[in-house]
């Protein structure tokens, strides 16, 4: 998901802290609680004196090299190339792995849906009204050049991200009133009274930059100079657009904290870039990559019959997890006149035959996505509950009637690839919307032919898209694909210059502030935001606020179900498919803990290089 995602934080590192006493004048007068960690609803699984996470091996050895390909991104990161080492601004295509060079105040546990434990901050005191958070920083915190990391650096980082950061970060920090250093080791962050529930988690998880390093530099500019960081890794060798290497910092100041014990085990992490997935897979087969997460069902089903697999040198596994499924689909750009009528969008969606696609292209390995909160308790089912109705009623006049009934789900086709019943229904919807068929051409109410260009930077989805487009042509819709280079794709998406585009948004167990940048009206008109569909709906905005300010898991689930109903009724996308597991393959030169995190596979973040195994397969 190219937006803030707490689950991504949990996959890249972990954090923990020991509760400490804060002998600071003025704290007692303000009152409030002091804690060693934060969560959305105040629940913490681990005590102040925990030694390490349950899913790590505290004695994991350090060494070896992990070589992989970028599969998840945030900020300005691009899956196909990079030309800047600053991933926190809009300009440029950001390099993979840069997050590992920065520490944050706190970081998360893979066993909890939203908990953060102290990293740079050893504890935090929270005012009774939850508008002021005072983080006490560890005096031993250091940047890679040996300079001290202080509260001034943390305050500078939050303020510059709010002022000049990528639109995602600027949006998330709107309700942060101020960030100031009260002392070298005390950061005071204040929020506006309208603050969202999870804003403290956003603030605590953002990277900390060196104020001294950035003096006299343009924070918003692209740069191939590695910004000074304090994290477990620093930038090593790289070649723009081809690869980037990170070296483990042996004297990393936080390596022995409970949060880092058993993690950051590889001496080097190298990210390789490929513009074609087939080429990337060949690189894995020949050992250029030694870890690979698979997303192609055809390759997963038929591509792993090569010598290294038969000889036991390469392993493949399917690992389940309890995290909500990612939200993948073809999104309409509703800013365009052709897609403003939801009946037209619904009709287009009826032309996609998932059952045929799953059986003939994806080996029957996927399930159809129906919800924006798939595989979770936040998914709407059945009729709205009284609690959901209470949230929806104020907007009844502005919402379609189906919001108040059973939530819409994509129909199940006959699996023929061109279900006549569904295409007939699509034709009816188009006519209801004022479209007319003239010969073989479907024309919009304004008399213009309905044309759809599917924008992408890769041909990977063409086998799935082409049958969809063939059905659209049966409806009289001219449908085509435009494959552009990665940089052009990035720019066009940032400028909302597309008709339809596929996007995979990674869901979270505790949605909050990040929903604003994906579904909010303000984000719809902000270039570079993740609201690529252009959703601008007062009911959606109100429900996102309810979610962001829910005070219990029950309130959160209720508001998410209500939002799910509204979004699904809007037909803003053609939902694709999902699977509640991860497909991974790797050269057998790694070992791992016996237990994995609840909300992820733990791979490869909790793994380590096993020299004996590597020797056995001739890669030692």
Secondary structure, 3 states (H helix, E strand, C coil): CCCCCHHHHHHHCCCCCCCCCCCCCCHHHHCCEEECEECCCCCCCCCCCCCCCCCCCCCCCCCCEEEEECCCCCCCECCCCCCECCCCCCCCCECCCHHHHCCECEEECCCCCCCEEECCEEEEEECCCCCEEEEEECCCCECCCCCECCHHHHHHHHHHHHHHCCHHHHHHCCCEEEEEEEECCEEEEEECCCCCCCHHHHHHHCECCCHHHHCCCCCCCCCCCCCCCCCCEEEEEEECCCEEEEEECCCCCCCCCCCCCCCCCCCEEEEECCCCHHHHHHHHHCCCCCEEEECCHHHHHHCCCCHHHHCCCEEEEEEECCCCCCEEEEEECCCCHHHCCHHHHHHHHHCCCHHHHHHHCCCCCCEECCCCCCCCCCCCCCCCCHHHHHHHHHHHHHCCHHHHCCCCCCCCCCCCCCCHHHHHHHHHHHHHCCCEEECCEEECCCCCECEEEEEECCCCCHHHHHHHHHHHHHCCCEEEEEECCHHHHHHHHHCCCCCEEEEEECCCCCCCCHHHHHHCHHHHCCCCCCCCCCCCCHHHHHHHHHHHCCCCHHHHHHHHHHHHHHHHHHCCEEECEECCEEEEEEECCEECCCCCCCCCCCCCCCCEECHHHHHHCCCC
